[in-house]
Amino acid sequence: MGGENQASQILDSLLFPKIFRSFRMAVQPSKLIIALGMIAAISLAGWLMDLHSTVVTTPGTNKRETELNIYLTSPASPERVKSYIERYSDSKQRRGVFSTLWGLGRETFHGTLAEMFAFNVSGVLRNVTEYIGAVQWAVRFHTIYFLIFAGVTLCVVSVGGGAICRIAALQFARDEKPGIMEALRFSLKRFVSFASAPLVPAGMVIAAGACIILLGLTANIPFGLGELIAGILMPLALVGGAIIAVVLIGTVAGFNLMFPAVAYNGSDGLDAVSRSFNYVYARPWRMAFYTMASAVYGAICYIFVRFFAFLLLWSTYRGLRLGAGLDSALGLPDKITAIWPEPSFSRLLAYSTAAGSRSESAAAFLVYLFALIIVGLVVSFIISFYFSANTVIYSLLRNKVDNTPLEEIYTEPQISKPQTGQGA
């Protein structure tokens, strides 16, 4: 008995296995519903903005080759992209920025998973770098679009992501499962904290960069004084550079902890940034290990969820085909294949182009819409797992760095109602 108790205590003292609770937390219906609402809101915003298509495409490629492809082949030569845009600027075949980034994001995501399971680190980095390059393209050549869409996305993620983190924090700390409205009320009440957390590091980098630029302006002072003053002020410029380096490293490594910090502690954006930076620099290797463990585990869980969705769609498709087999026996066209292309594991969703009549077109649209909901739930799982896993990681790091118990979490103060006295 003593040996069993000692083994149980050893297992309880190990923190990283608790990361494996993320899957059970991520498939909670309330989180999936919130994540699905986030996807719908962001997609709707992107679709509306894409009504004004601005991405130049190569004629005759069915909008598959765009200026983004040209940029990714030579990101260090923006002049090539500009010449491409000038050459095909009169072409009416254009795409939206959102649909272009979404298509590339889908390809790089699945490419990253494939390279991860092949243990090809260079392939993973190549896919990640490619999508970062796509974001740089959007910033450089579609700046206004990017700023507007980034603002909308930040607002949606602050509300939805904050709510998912709050549910995950209460579930992990106290095994409580708050409702959707309760979690949304929490995130809306602390909307400024969630939204400002990612912006604080950007403001710090901009401020430090501006100071370095101002120090560089002193080199323009005439009569040979500029160079001397710039040399004297060089230590201040190096301090600014060090601040930028520290903030960038802390942001990249600790960005995933900012929302959980607000959800767990009810703090403001500045405190969330401070905590995330502190945990990253205090336990860098532990942070890296937790992140890698959750990434690998999340990839395995995603494959399972995707297989479940594929099996659901494929069995439904085959069942409908079997039920409609009478048409084939009578020599009539197969109506199911006309309105729904057969799903596969690599391609869960496809819109039918074989529909002929109006009724078939309407049926194809409805089938596509319902299948889209299933695919949307798969994507919702990714979002839910991301926020749930990072909430668990934050709690584990907080326990190691600040020695804070895992079950400790901020709760809203209860407002007591005045009680009416009873007469004697």
N, C-alpha and C positions, 0 to 999 in steps of 0.2 A: 504493500500500500504506500509505504514511504517513497519507494522508487517511482511509482506512478504519479504521486503528487509532485515530486521533484521534476519529472519530465513535463508535467502540465505547466509548472511554473516557468520552466525554461522556454516552452513554446509561447506562453503569454508574454514573456519578456522580449521575444523577437517581434519587432514592429513591422518589418517589410511584408510578412505574409498577409497582413491586414489589407494590403493593396488589392489582394485578390477578391475582396468583398466588393470591388468597384463594379463588377459585372452585374451582380444581384441588385446593386443600388441603381445602376444605369437603366435597367429594364423596368424600373418602376413606372407605371402608367402616367402618373402626374408629370414626371420629368420628360417623358417622351411627348406628351401633349404640348408642354411648354416649348420644347425644342422644335416640334413640328410647326407651332405657331411662329417661332423665330424664322424658320426657313420660309414659310409662306410670306411673312412680312418683308423679308429681305428680297426674296424672289419677285414679289409684286413691285417693290420699289425699282429693282433692276429692270424688270419688264417694261414698266412705265417710262423709265429713262431711256431704254433702248428703242422706244418709238422714234427717237431722233438718232438714227444710226450714223455713227461717225467713223467707224473703223473701215479703212480702205481695203478692198479685197482684189485679188487678181481675177480678171474676167476669164470665164471658161472653167473655173475650178469649183463652181458651185459654192462659193464663199468659204472654201476650206483653207485656201492659202491667203493669209492676211498680212498686214504690216507687222503684226506681232511675230510671225514666223521669220520675217526679214530681220527684225530686231534681235531675236534670239540667236540667229546665226552669226551676227556681228554686233554684239551690244556695245563694243567700244567705238563703233562707227555710226553715230546717229545721222551723219550726212547721207548714208546709204538709205536709211529709212525715209528721210526727207525727200530724196530723189524718187523713191518708189511712190510716195504719196503724191508728188507732183505729176508723175507719169500717169497714174490711174485715178487722179482726182476727179476727172469727168465721168468716171464709171458710176452707174447707178447701183451696182451690186456692192452693198455695204452691210456690215454687221454692227451690232451693238457692243459696247465695251463689256457689259456684264456677261452676255452670252459667250463672248470670246474668252474671257477669263474663266468662266464656269467650265467650258469645254476643256481648256488646258488643265484646270485644276482637277477635273475628273481623271484625265489621262495620267497626270503626275502622281496623283494619289494612289491609283492602282499600280503604277510603275514602282512607287516607293515600297508598297507592300510586297510586290514580287521580288524586288531586290533585297528586301529585309529578310524574307524567308530563304533566299539564296545566300545569305550572309555576305552580300556584296556591299560593303560600306561605301565604296566609290560610287556605285549605282544609286544608292540612297541619297548621297550628297549631290549627285548630278540632278536628280529629280527635284530635290528641294531648291537647289540653286536656280534651276530653270523657272520654277514658279516665282521665286524672288525676283528674277529678271523680268518676268511678266508684270509684276507689280511696279517695278521701276519704269517699265514701258508706259504703263497707265499714268504714272505720276508725271513723266516727262512729256508725253504727247497728248494726254487727255486730262490735264491738271484739274480743270473746273469740275469735270464729271467725277473724277476720283475724289475730290474733296467733299462734294455733295454726297456721293454714295458712301464714303467713309463715315461721314457724320451720321447718316441714317443708320448705318450698320452699328456704329458705336452705341447709339440710343437703344436699338433693339436688343443688342447683346447685353447692355447694362441692365435692362429690365429682365429679359429672359434668362441670361446666364447668371445674374445675381440671384434670381429665384431658385434656379437649379442648385446653385452652391448652398443656399440656405437650407433647402430640403435635405441635401446630402450631409450637411454639417449636423443637423438635428438627428438625422437617421444614424450617422456614425457615432455621434457623441452619446445620444440618449435612446437610440432605437425608436425615435419618434418619427411619424410620417405626417407632417403638416399638409393641409390641403393646398390646392393650386392658388386659390384666392389669398390665403394667408401668406404664402411665399411671395406672391406678386405684390401684396401690400408692403411687405418688408423691402423688396427691391425698389419699389416706387418711392418709398419713404427715404431710402438712401441712394436715390438715383444719382445725385451729385457725387457721392463718394465712389460709386462704381464707375461712373463716366470719367471722373477726374483722375482716377488711379493710373490709367495708361497715359494720360496727358501730362502728368507731373514730370516724368523722366524726359519727355520731349521738350518741355519748357526748360528744364535744367540744361539740356544739351544746347538748346538755342541760346540761352543766356550765356553759357560759358563760351560758345562759339562767337557770339557777338563781342564779348570782351576781348577775345584773341584778335578779332578783326580790328577793333578799335586800337589795340596796341600796335597792330601792324601799320595802321595809318600814320603813326608817329614817324615812320621811316621816310615819309614824304616831306618832312621839315627840311628846308633848304640850308645851305651853308655848311653841309657836312654834319649838322647836329642830329639829323634824323637817324642815320645809321648808329650813332653813338647811343642815342636814347633807346632805340630798339634793342641794342645789345644789353643795356642796363636793365630794361624791362623784360628781358628774355625769361628770367625765373617766373615772373607772373604768367607769361604765356604758357610755360611748361605746367604750371599749376592748373591752368584752364584746360590744357590737354589731358592732364591726369584726371580731372573731374569728368571730362567727356568719356574717357576710357572706362573709369569705374562705373559710371552711370549706364553706358552701353552694355557692358558685361552683366551688370546687375539686372538690367531690363530684359536682356535676351534670356538669361538663366532664371530670373525670378518673376517674369511676366505671368506665368501660370499660377502664381501664388497670390496675386493681388486681389482677385475677386473672392477667393476663399478667406482672405484676411478680413475683408469687410463682413462677410457672412458669419464668420466665427466670432469676431470681436466687436462688430457694430461700429467700427472705427471709420474715420474719414479717409479720403484718398491719399493724403500725405502719410498718414500712419500706416496704411496698407503698403505703400511703396517702401517705407522705412523697414517694416517687418520683413517683407520679401527680400530686400537687399541684405538684411542682417542674417537671415537664415541661409541664404546662398553663400555668403562669404564666411559664415561660421562653420558650415558643414557642406563644403562644395562637393566632396566625393560622395557623401551620403545622398545629397540632392541629385547628383548625376545617376547614382545607382537606382534610386527610387524612380526617376524619370524613365530610365531605360527599361526597368522591370515593368512599369505600367504601359510603356509603349509596345513592348513585345506581347504582353498579356492582352492589351487592347487589340492588337492586330489579330491574334488568335480568336478572340471573341468576335471580332468583326467578320472573320471568315465564317464562323459558325452562324452568326445572324444572317449574313448574306445567303448562306446555303439554305437556311430555314425559309427565307423569302423566296429563293429560287424554287425550292420544293413546293411551297405553297402555290406559286404562280403556275409552275409546270404541271402539277397535279390537277389544278383547276382547268388549265388549258386542255390537257389530255381528256379529262372528264367531259368537257364540253364537246370536244371532237368525237368522243365515243357516243355521246347522246345525239349528235348531229349526223351520225353515220348513215342514217336512213336516206339522207339526201344523196350521198355518194352511191348508195345501193340502187337508187332510182336514176342514176346518171345525171343528177343535178350538181351544180357547183357547190363546193364546200364553203359554207357561209362563215364558219368560224375562222378559217385561215384568211378569209377576205377581210375580216374586221380586226383580227388579232394575230400578228406575227408570233411564232413560237418563241417563248422566252428561253434564254440560256443563262448559265451561271455568270458568264462574262458580260452579258447584255440582258439585264432584267426587263428593260423598258424599250419599246420601239413602237412607233406610230405606223399604222397600216396605210400603205399607198395603193393597195389593191382594191379598195372599196369602189364600187361602181355607182350604185343608186344612192339617192339621198338618204334612204333609210339605213343603208350600210355605212355611209359616211357618219351619220349620227350615232350609230351603234359603235363604230370604231372610236369615235371621240369619247363616248361614255366608258368603253373598255379601257382606253388609254388613261382616262381620268382616275378610275378606280385603281388601276395598276400603279399609277403615279403616287397614290396615297401610300401603297405598300412600300415603294421605293423611298418615299419621303420618310417613312418610319425607320428604314435602314439608316438613312442619313441622320435622322434624329437620334438614333442610338449612338452614333459617333460623337455628336455634340454632348449628349447626356453623359457618356463615358468620360469624355475629356474633362468636363467640369467636376464630375463625381470623383474621378481618380485624383485630380489635383487638389480637391478638398481634403481627401484622405492624406495625401502627401503633406499638405500644409499642417494638418493636425499632428502627424508623426514628427515633422521637423520642429514644430513648436514644443512638443514634449521633450525632444532632445536638447534643444538650445535653451529654452526658458524653463524647462522642467515643469511645464503646465500639464495637468492631468488631461487625458484624452476626452474625458466626459465634460470638461469645463467649456461652456459656451455662453455667449451673451444672450440674454432673454429680455424681451420688452418689459418695461416696468408696468405692473398692473395698477390701473387707476381704481381705487376703491370707491364704491358708491356710498354716499352718506346714509346711515341707517336712521330711520325714524324711531324715536323713543316710544316705549310703551308706558301708558299711564299706570299709576299705582292702583 
